[in-house]
Amino acid sequence: MKSILRLTVNGREREDLVPQNMLLIDYLRDTVGLKGSKMGCDGGECGACTILVNDAPQLACLTLAATVEGKKIETVESLSQNGRLSKLQQMFHEKLGTQCGFCTPGMIMAAEALLRANSNPSDEEIKKALEGNLCRCTGYVKILESVKGVIESNEEAAA
Amino acid sequence: MEVLPDFEILCPNSAEEAAQMASKKGESRYMAGGTDFMPNMRRGLEKPKAVIDLSGIGEMQSIEKTGNGLRIGASVTLQQLISADEIKSDFSLLAEAAETIAGTTHRQTATVGGNVCLDTRCQFYNQSEWWRKSNDYCLKYEGEICHVAPTGKICRAAFSGDLAPALMVHGAKVELTSAKGTRTIDLKDLYQEDGADYLLLEPGELLVAVLVEKLEGYKTAYRKVRVRGGVDFPLVGIAAAVKGNGTQLEDLRVGLTGTNSKPVSLEGTADLCGGSFDETGFKALEKLVQKQIQPMRSTFSPSHYRRKVALNVSRRLVGNLLEN
């Protein structure tokens, strides 16, 4: 059974005919063509598919596309503007937080959600926000440094 | 993971409408946050013809003050529960337990009702279809024996929700709605010791809200032991409320999860209260826990380890609460 899904993906309104049993991750990757969000563990344990739904982080592999009707979806592709990386993305690049890159879209979106809600999180708060995101390269220290890099750079800009 | 079954999604606007939908549609399932239900469906453990999406039911999404407590809607998310002002003051135990559940991202969508009704778990059940099939299935899913206790007649999958023991300590009741009407029962009467049929709900019955009472003059805490620090189910989870100081124990309430097919509200604690609580008291507490829990081979960690952990953690938890 299919139904019409109306929503906003990365700032653009869309209307698509989707099967009711379609996962949001499949909708984003295969229907919309945004391949940034990754299907990792396929069961809600690794966080690689983390996207933002109305500014809150959500796992696209555990979400049915039809249940985000009318909502605002943001994937990692939404962050760069006019070909320039966002500050968070730039920090993942500079501080080597990207590692092999597979977990990165999920890590960045989970960190993006944290920074929108709390512009100056403590180390513990960053770790807590990213607890559901696994990096099989085990580059957690670099990932933590990348997120902290955004906070430091904001502080420098304000000083 | 399997391809999802074909189903239609129904979106009721009220709990009553949801219950009506469930009574009309055979093989339907309620879905709240879906953080546990979706993986189960993708593993082929659930094959509903209709999924009733509860996210549009406003009446189930609020926390309201009652006379001496709170009415927590079943669709309140764990994140909402953790950050709610009403919870921070007198119900911090609930927030403490909720914070240990899954990961930050899961808690944005996972709900109170979902965790209270969380499906029981077992290393022989939470597996892929080919794994289960090559193991001849099990009592909880299309098989004839329980691989955990092959000589027994019931499924030994473990209840693994973290909120239930904390709610039980707060004397929780649950509001249930079905096409036949509404009823309110004690939370502990919602469960039975059978992993394959652990919820005593009528067909199509929906958990609408949880009612909790304030604990006057108690100190509370929740401890969860698990393999991974985040995104993991409890090997043992213990909630305790203590009234007393130093060595004097006036009242004690203990709830446990992860050890049985239902959450355990520890019975017989009244006999330990009303006087000095010393080593004899701790020994008696350990004996109560020892007798009432039944950790089985449902997790990769051996059952004797979980038993030992349950005894040690309950002793430490009650001791710490008394001291502070």
Interface residues (C-beta under 8 A of the other chain):
Chain A: M1 S3 Q20 N21 M22 L23 D42 G43 G44 E45 G47 T50 A56 P57 Q58 L59 C61 L62 T63 L64 A66 T67 A110 K128 A129 L130 E131 G132 N133
Chain B: M1 L4 P5 D6 F7 E8 I9 G34 T35 M38 P39 R42 R43 V51 D53 S55 Q79 A102 G103 T104 T105 H106 Q108 T109 G229 G230 V231
